[in-house]
Amino acid sequence: MTSPEHRPTAEPTQLTPPRVEAVIALPGGRRIGMAEYGPARGRPVLWFHGTPGGRHQIPESLRRSLHDHDARVIVVERPGYGESTHHLYPAMRSINEDIGYLMDALEIERFGVAALSGGGPYALAVSHGHGDRVVAAAILGGVAPHIGPESHAGGLVSALAPVAGLARVTSRPIGAALGLVVRLMDPVKDPVFRATAKVFPPGDQAVFGIPEMQAMFLHDIARTARGGLPGPVLDLVLFTRDWGFRLADVRVPVHFWQGDADPIVTLEQAQRMAEAVPDSSLSVRPGESHLGGFAASTEAIEAVLDHWPI
């Protein structure tokens, strides 16, 4: 078993830094990047970032609340993001072997899971594959199945599905190009961010307008893309494949949050997922779009911990 490699971190002054960052070496030579927030002895919750994202994509409001909630949030970078090795899983469920090894390396037996957007399918896969270890799950605007009996047409994944096959064989050059674009834009990142935010729906603009949220996004993407950014392409390939499990077979409590003005993951898709999971709830956020899930992040962690009293 490999112990985490602890390293000092440097964060902007307006963001609470991770308590520790680490890289876990997996059997076979791959690596997983991760960061921990909150008390070291808090109740562990595994957090799956969005697409794109990395180990710093966790709202400042949540970071500040973790000690009060006795919560230890572990943000894990998926393959192709940050410190994690480029690797295409055969199916979404294949992440379970890596997560099992990671949690064993951290000496964690029981844990919750939470996810934003593109992290949703991975959190659901872990809830299915590690149902004996997962206490509960929280999904904020999570991507829905694209094929199979639990799918519902619509959203961004359906629009991009025709290019998923090409993306599979070009993930490395596309990732290198995306990483280069992020690096070249770094000197003008602030005005570019503000201009880009204006094309998003009003609900997302409200989220982007929070100074600490803007700082988080810019800080996270700059560090995540240092070695290239193939992760979004790898995500798309898996989103459009059969996930390798059924939501109906997830046996842990799952709480969904969804904005009713979200064009990326539609309300109908969230409703279909909530209907499929036997023990689930769905909280609809009126007027919010895709990034509104960030505003519910503390609520989501609280919902997970409600199943795991101190």
Buried (B, 14 or more C-beta within 10 A) or exposed (E): EBEBEEEEEEBEEEBBBBBBBBBBBBEEEBBBBBBBBBBEEBBBBBBBBBBBBBBBBBBBBBBBBBEEBBBBBBBBBBBBBBBBBBBBBEEBBBBBEBBBBBBEBBEBEEBBBBBBBBBBBBBBBBBBBBEEBBBBBBBBBBBBBBEEEBBBEBBBBBEBBEEBEEBBEBBEEBBBBBBEEBBEBEEEBEEEBEEEBEEBBEBBBBBBEBEBBBBBBBBBBBBBBEBBBBBBBBBBBBBBBBBBBBBEEBBBBBBBBBBBBBBBBBBBBBBBBBBBBEEBEBBEBEEBBBBBBBBBBBBBBBBBBEBBEE
